[in-house]
């Protein structure tokens, strides 16, 4: 079994140089590796390698190009994250409104198991979810001004305040165990089918957690795929073995989801910001093309056209 050992910054630089990476400013590279971590920076090397078998860098690959890819992913991650937070806030508001309107706004009312899917296969999940919600309310409730206010002055926390302390994962799971008519009411607001929304929410939660932990975003793939839709067709995304090669379980699939869940002006700004970062990166790439990056992201080259599709 191979073992890993600690490497100094100088040793890390030697490893990169031995793999063919051009380093023209040692002090700059030392500063970056100290601040950003060798592991994370080197995580972007795959696009610059000769092949899967030959793990050396393509000729003339400069550390600055590798670092540009690192920064590009950071900027895209920040853009995606802030839009995921918009979706999260919207979803929490919509769900809390629907449940409060129908079942009441006190915990003893909206946390009843009878409010949710009562099928045998959902019973355990519903009970476990309510326990998790109560635990998050108990643990986080006294850490937020709004929840503390309601606890101190009213003795309970209405659901539209509770959702602020619930994780996005919990809220997504909550939708999955709602009664069908409640799911339909919520889905109508987004003009998305219940089935599609049930597919979208775990993907949104997955990307939200990835962004929050600053993991590598651009090449991430989810286990769940979204269904084929008009965006795949109208963007003329090519197929392989009968399946669209982009926009199923990649970053572009997330873009398609956000197209459905953000307001038009919010989504257009999202694409505008991504386009800007793409153009910045394109100007810094030398040994690979921006199209190679887009392909790894799961983006068709005409991805910007999605803003024109209603």
Secondary structure, DSSP 8 states (H G I E B T S, - for coil): --------HHHHHHHHHHTT-B-S-HHHHHHHHHHH-HHHHHTTGGGGBS-SS--SB-TT-BHHHHHHHHHHHHHHHHHHHHHHHHHHHHHHHHHHHHHHHHH-SSHHHHT-GGGB---HHHHHHHHHHHHHHHHHHHHHGGGSHHHHHHHHHHSS--HHHHGGGS-HHHHHHHHHTB-HHHHHHHHHHHT--HHHHHHHHHHHHHHHHHHHTT---TT---SS-----HHHHHTT--EETTEESSSSSSHHHHHHHHHHHS-HHHHHHHHHHHHHHHHHHHTT-SSS-HHHHHHHHT--TTGGGGGG--
